[in-house]
Amino acid sequence: MLAGFASPVLYIVDDALAEKGELLIRHAVPYSDLTSLTDEERRRYTDKDEPLVYGHTLEDQIGGQLDAGLVLTGLYEDRDPTHPLAKFVATFLATRAIKPG
């Protein structure tokens, strides 16, 4: 079983400024478009029928797989070369896991 997800660090920066190449730490993780953005900022996405996003902690993401009885057999990182944060840190993760028994 493979599971892929965005790194929680991807959600700490102001997305609108990141699109302009500026990195400003603005949000905490866990992150939610519902609680972290103003109504006006949220409409930038909803007016274009884009989904709202949530950024979970690694403890929730990986710990949840372990709590479900999965055994992790691999962890992989990748970068979105279009995001300025990728110059400094991997922006996506994937795990490989098996369910024993």
N, C-alpha and C positions, 0 to 999 in steps of 0.2 A: 504494500500500500504506500503510495506517495501522497504527501500533503504539502502544498505550497502556500506561502503567505508572505505578506509584506512585513518587513522588519518593523518593530514598534518605533524605532527611531525615525522612520519616514514620516510619522505623524506629528513629531514635535515642532516642525518648522511651519511657518506661515506659507501656505500653498500658493497664494497669489503672488507673494514676493519671490518664492522659489522659481515660479515660472519666468520671472524677470532676471534670474540668476543670483538673487539675494537670499542669504540664509539667515533667518531671524527665528530664534527659538521662541515659540509662543504657546505651545500646548503641552499638557501633561499626558502621560499614558497611564491607564487606558484612555483612549480617545474616542469621541463620538461626534459626528457632524451635528447631531441633534442638540448637544449641550456645549460644544466648543465653538461653534460659529454663531454669528449674529443672524437674525432673520434675513437680512440683506445678503450676507455672504452665502447662506444656504441656498437662496434663490438662484445664485449663479449656477448651481448644479441642477436644482429641481426644475428650473425654467427650461433647461435643455434635456429634461427627462433622464438625467444621469443619476445613478444610484447614490444614496448616502453611504458613507463608509464609517467603519469602526476599526480602531487599532487596539488590539489586545496585547497584554503583556506576554513575554516569552513563557512565563510561568503558567499562564492560562493556556497558551497554545501547545507547548510541548508537554507541560504537566498534565494537561487534559488527555493527551494521547497515552501517557504513562498510566494515569488514573483509570483509563479504559482497558488496561491490561496489555497494551501494545508494548513491544520491545523495539526500541529504536536501533536500526542497523546502519543508518547513514544520516548525515547532516550536510547540506550543501548550501552555499551562499552564491548570490548573483547580484549584479548591479544593473540598474536602469541607466544606460549611458546618457539619456536625455535629462536626467535629474541632477542638479548641481550637488546634491548631497552624496552622490555616487563617487565623487572625487575623494571622499573621506571614509566612507563606510558602505558595506554591502546593504542594498535596499530591499532585497528579497531573500527568503530562506525556503528551503524544501527539506522535508524529512522523509526518510524511508523507514518503514516500520513493518513488523510482522506480528500476528496474533498467535502466540504459542498454543499448542494443544489442539 
